[in-house]
């Protein structure tokens, strides 16, 4: 039986042409939600992804290109949702894997703009409509690196930590408005970049057991020694948007195979 829990709701998921964002968009569409996906893909490519989601889930799915480092484009993206979305998922991200002394001003500003300022402005523009409707769900995609630090990614750690602070502030300002705001802190997921690193390591060492190589790669991170699936993150988002999530707000929720607990 098809789940129509979110029928009549409209969602915007930033950074959703692949990976976690696409999995979130799929979970929301599967529950009857109309979804606006976003990314930097050319329109034809993004439209094809949207059509596939729509065909698979029988929901209205559209695509919008926007560079979230530009305030004007954030504002245009938000204006593309009539009266603002009911559900806002701030998932788009940029990261620069550099030591601090090699971090250029441009890289630093890009991380701040996409990872922190864009979510702030999207929330700022979405709240009036959510308050008017007396219902809203905001989910900010932080990271395990929002819970503790690591070397070589100062912009990412800083913005993902600050995003949890923004989440708490928004939650406290919307307690009486039927709106919740939460952060999710995923551990390692099977991104193309990580998969390539595992494959390269296997080739260099002549290994053939992919599962064992993955477990070795994750050994010093996630105690489960397996990736967090994008679908699991999408399922958590859908749960937070369901009636069961009505009283969960201001939380930073790890989904990291006990990484943050170890």
PLY file of the C-alpha trace (Angstrom):
ply
format ascii 1.0
element vertex 262
property float x
property float y
property float z
element edge 261
property int vertex1
property int vertex2
end_header
0.00 0.00 0.00
1.38 3.41 -0.94
2.18 5.73 1.94
0.53 9.14 1.54
1.65 10.51 4.93
2.90 13.74 3.35
0.28 14.14 0.63
-0.44 17.82 0.09
2.93 18.92 1.47
5.65 20.59 -0.62
9.36 20.07 -0.02
12.56 21.70 -1.18
15.67 19.54 -0.92
18.90 21.33 -1.78
21.80 19.39 -3.26
19.50 16.56 -4.32
20.55 15.30 -7.75
22.53 12.48 -6.13
23.64 10.87 -2.88
21.88 11.66 0.38
19.85 14.50 -1.11
18.41 12.31 -3.84
17.59 9.59 -1.31
15.78 12.15 0.86
13.83 13.45 -2.12
12.82 9.89 -2.99
11.64 9.12 0.54
9.52 12.28 0.63
8.08 11.67 -2.85
7.23 8.09 -1.86
5.05 9.54 0.90
3.09 11.71 -1.50
5.02 14.94 -1.06
5.57 17.27 -4.02
9.33 17.81 -4.21
11.53 20.49 -5.73
15.00 19.05 -6.19
18.00 21.31 -6.62
21.55 21.12 -7.86
24.18 22.39 -10.25
23.42 19.89 -13.01
22.42 21.22 -16.44
18.64 21.59 -16.75
18.24 18.58 -19.06
20.08 16.32 -16.62
18.22 17.64 -13.59
14.86 17.39 -15.34
15.59 13.74 -16.18
16.32 12.96 -12.53
13.09 14.69 -11.52
11.07 12.73 -14.09
12.52 9.46 -12.84
11.53 10.26 -9.26
8.07 11.33 -10.37
7.58 8.14 -12.40
8.77 5.89 -9.58
6.71 7.48 -6.83
3.73 9.04 -8.57
4.51 12.44 -7.07
5.09 15.88 -8.54
8.87 16.39 -8.78
10.59 19.33 -10.47
14.19 20.50 -10.76
15.82 23.90 -10.29
19.43 24.90 -10.92
20.90 27.41 -8.46
24.34 28.40 -7.20
23.80 28.68 -3.46
26.94 30.74 -2.97
24.88 33.61 -4.44
22.23 35.19 -2.22
20.29 36.24 -5.31
20.12 32.63 -6.50
19.07 31.40 -3.04
16.27 33.96 -3.12
15.26 32.89 -6.64
15.21 29.24 -5.59
12.98 30.02 -2.63
10.70 32.13 -4.83
10.23 29.09 -7.08
8.15 27.52 -4.28
4.81 29.29 -4.04
4.46 30.69 -0.50
7.56 28.76 0.48
7.98 25.03 1.15
6.29 23.13 3.95
9.46 21.04 4.28
12.94 22.51 3.86
15.95 20.19 3.72
19.26 22.06 3.70
21.55 19.40 2.26
23.75 21.15 -0.32
27.42 21.25 0.66
30.86 22.20 -0.47
34.10 21.07 1.14
37.78 21.81 0.73
40.20 19.24 2.14
43.11 21.54 2.98
45.26 22.41 6.00
44.47 25.85 7.36
47.56 27.55 5.98
46.64 26.34 2.47
43.01 27.42 2.80
42.47 30.26 0.37
40.08 33.10 1.20
37.92 32.03 -1.74
37.63 28.46 -0.43
36.77 29.70 3.06
34.09 32.08 1.74
32.62 29.34 -0.46
32.27 26.96 2.49
30.62 29.65 4.60
28.28 30.71 1.79
26.99 27.29 0.72
27.14 25.36 3.98
25.92 28.02 6.41
24.66 31.25 4.86
22.48 29.52 2.26
20.65 27.45 4.93
20.18 30.60 7.05
18.67 32.54 4.15
16.52 29.60 3.04
15.14 29.26 6.58
14.61 33.02 6.86
12.58 33.02 3.65
10.65 29.80 4.41
9.51 30.70 7.93
6.78 33.25 7.09
4.85 30.69 5.02
5.37 27.93 7.57
4.15 30.19 10.37
1.09 31.21 8.35
0.22 27.53 7.77
1.06 26.60 11.39
3.17 23.68 10.14
6.72 23.24 8.93
9.68 20.91 9.00
13.27 22.09 8.65
16.12 19.61 8.54
19.71 20.80 8.32
22.25 18.25 7.16
25.21 18.56 9.52
27.79 15.78 9.94
29.66 13.80 12.55
32.23 16.56 11.98
29.68 18.94 13.43
30.06 17.00 16.69
33.87 16.86 16.84
36.84 18.13 14.91
39.30 16.65 12.47
42.34 17.91 10.64
42.41 19.16 7.09
38.88 20.46 6.67
38.50 23.60 8.75
35.73 25.07 6.61
33.65 21.90 6.72
34.04 21.36 10.48
33.32 25.03 11.23
30.20 25.27 9.10
28.76 21.90 10.13
29.24 22.81 13.80
27.65 26.22 13.27
24.73 24.59 11.48
23.85 22.76 14.69
23.84 26.10 16.51
21.56 27.57 13.84
19.27 24.56 14.22
18.92 25.11 17.96
18.27 28.83 17.56
15.56 28.27 14.95
13.95 25.55 17.07
13.70 27.88 20.05
12.10 30.61 17.92
9.43 28.32 16.44
8.30 26.25 19.43
4.72 27.52 19.35
4.29 27.59 15.56
3.89 23.93 14.61
7.40 24.01 13.15
10.31 21.74 14.01
13.97 22.26 13.16
16.52 19.48 13.54
20.00 18.60 12.37
21.11 15.18 11.16
24.75 14.19 11.58
25.62 11.37 9.17
28.83 9.41 9.28
30.52 8.05 6.18
28.26 7.33 3.23
29.31 5.69 -0.04
30.05 8.83 -2.06
31.75 8.50 -5.47
34.94 10.06 -4.06
35.15 7.57 -1.19
34.31 4.63 -3.46
37.12 5.72 -5.77
39.57 5.84 -2.86
38.63 2.31 -1.80
38.92 1.04 -5.37
42.33 2.69 -5.78
43.55 1.14 -2.54
42.34 -2.28 -3.61
44.06 -1.98 -6.97
47.34 -0.84 -5.41
47.38 -3.80 -3.04
45.88 -6.40 -5.37
42.82 -6.92 -3.18
39.55 -8.40 -4.48
37.30 -8.48 -1.40
35.36 -5.21 -1.58
33.55 -5.74 1.73
36.81 -6.36 3.58
38.43 -3.31 1.98
35.45 -1.17 3.00
35.59 -2.46 6.57
39.31 -1.67 6.71
38.71 1.83 5.35
36.09 2.50 8.02
37.89 0.75 10.87
39.11 3.94 12.54
35.80 5.76 12.01
32.50 3.89 12.19
32.62 0.98 14.65
30.07 -0.89 12.53
32.65 -0.91 9.70
29.95 -0.38 7.11
28.70 2.71 5.34
25.61 4.59 6.40
23.19 4.21 3.51
21.68 7.35 1.97
18.30 5.60 2.17
18.66 5.33 5.96
19.28 9.07 6.20
16.29 9.68 3.93
14.18 7.47 6.17
15.16 9.49 9.23
14.18 12.70 7.46
10.81 11.20 6.52
10.30 10.16 10.14
11.02 13.69 11.37
8.45 15.00 8.88
5.80 12.53 10.05
3.42 13.03 12.98
5.83 10.96 15.09
8.32 13.82 14.79
6.02 16.52 16.13
7.92 16.90 19.41
11.44 16.37 18.12
13.00 19.79 17.62
16.36 21.40 18.27
18.06 18.00 18.11
21.36 17.00 16.51
20.74 13.38 15.56
23.73 11.18 14.69
23.33 8.38 12.17
26.92 7.23 12.17
27.28 3.60 13.22
28.32 4.66 16.77
31.21 6.81 15.47
30.28 9.73 17.75
29.76 7.36 20.68
33.19 5.76 20.51
0 1
1 2
2 3
3 4
4 5
5 6
6 7
7 8
8 9
9 10
10 11
11 12
12 13
13 14
14 15
15 16
16 17
17 18
18 19
19 20
20 21
21 22
22 23
23 24
24 25
25 26
26 27
27 28
28 29
29 30
30 31
31 32
32 33
33 34
34 35
35 36
36 37
37 38
38 39
39 40
40 41
41 42
42 43
43 44
44 45
45 46
46 47
47 48
48 49
49 50
50 51
51 52
52 53
53 54
54 55
55 56
56 57
57 58
58 59
59 60
60 61
61 62
62 63
63 64
64 65
65 66
66 67
67 68
68 69
69 70
70 71
71 72
72 73
73 74
74 75
75 76
76 77
77 78
78 79
79 80
80 81
81 82
82 83
83 84
84 85
85 86
86 87
87 88
88 89
89 90
90 91
91 92
92 93
93 94
94 95
95 96
96 97
97 98
98 99
99 100
100 101
101 102
102 103
103 104
104 105
105 106
106 107
107 108
108 109
109 110
110 111
111 112
112 113
113 114
114 115
115 116
116 117
117 118
118 119
119 120
120 121
121 122
122 123
123 124
124 125
125 126
126 127
127 128
128 129
129 130
130 131
131 132
132 133
133 134
134 135
135 136
136 137
137 138
138 139
139 140
140 141
141 142
142 143
143 144
144 145
145 146
146 147
147 148
148 149
149 150
150 151
151 152
152 153
153 154
154 155
155 156
156 157
157 158
158 159
159 160
160 161
161 162
162 163
163 164
164 165
165 166
166 167
167 168
168 169
169 170
170 171
171 172
172 173
173 174
174 175
175 176
176 177
177 178
178 179
179 180
180 181
181 182
182 183
183 184
184 185
185 186
186 187
187 188
188 189
189 190
190 191
191 192
192 193
193 194
194 195
195 196
196 197
197 198
198 199
199 200
200 201
201 202
202 203
203 204
204 205
205 206
206 207
207 208
208 209
209 210
210 211
211 212
212 213
213 214
214 215
215 216
216 217
217 218
218 219
219 220
220 221
221 222
222 223
223 224
224 225
225 226
226 227
227 228
228 229
229 230
230 231
231 232
232 233
233 234
234 235
235 236
236 237
237 238
238 239
239 240
240 241
241 242
242 243
243 244
244 245
245 246
246 247
247 248
248 249
249 250
250 251
251 252
252 253
253 254
254 255
255 256
256 257
257 258
258 259
259 260
260 261
